[in-house]
Amino acid sequence: MKGTKFIRVGDVMKKDFDLVDGITTVAEALTGMHHPNTGVLIVNKRSTNDEYGIVMLADIAKKVLAKDRSPARVNVYEIMSKPVLGVSPQMNIRYCARLFDRFGLSLAPVIEAGNIVGVVGYNDMVIDGMLNEWLGNTRE
């Protein structure tokens, strides 16, 4: 596509997200959640040799709520996905969308130099990326 602007993941990612320890209960994680609009909890590494984990609110609904488990008795590590497939903030959102499709993802952490700097999902890529480009808007 000639003339199409190159939009990077870092341009559309959400920079605010919740980072929790795996030992935290689901109830504690939810009550301490500061950014519920991201729909995700990032599970911190236990050590430098560990990997990040992820829990989406949909995981809590499926693995805790639907199974009638007590959020106060379920630890985040019991329902997380680990390791996560992260993306670079330098990645083109078109390639990110293809990666999501190929691996069945809807959201991923954005990782730079081994640290999570944000999260990105389809909504961010479409609304903040493509739609704003077409409308001539920029994300503040």
Buried (B, 14 or more C-beta within 10 A) or exposed (E): EEEEEEBBBBBBBBEEBBEBBBEBBBBBBBEEBEBEEBBBBBBBBEEEEEEBBBBBBEBBEEBBEEEEBEBEEBBBBBBBBBEBEBBBBEBBBBEBBEBBEEEEBEBBBBBBEEEBBBBBBBBBBBEBBBEBBEEEEEEE
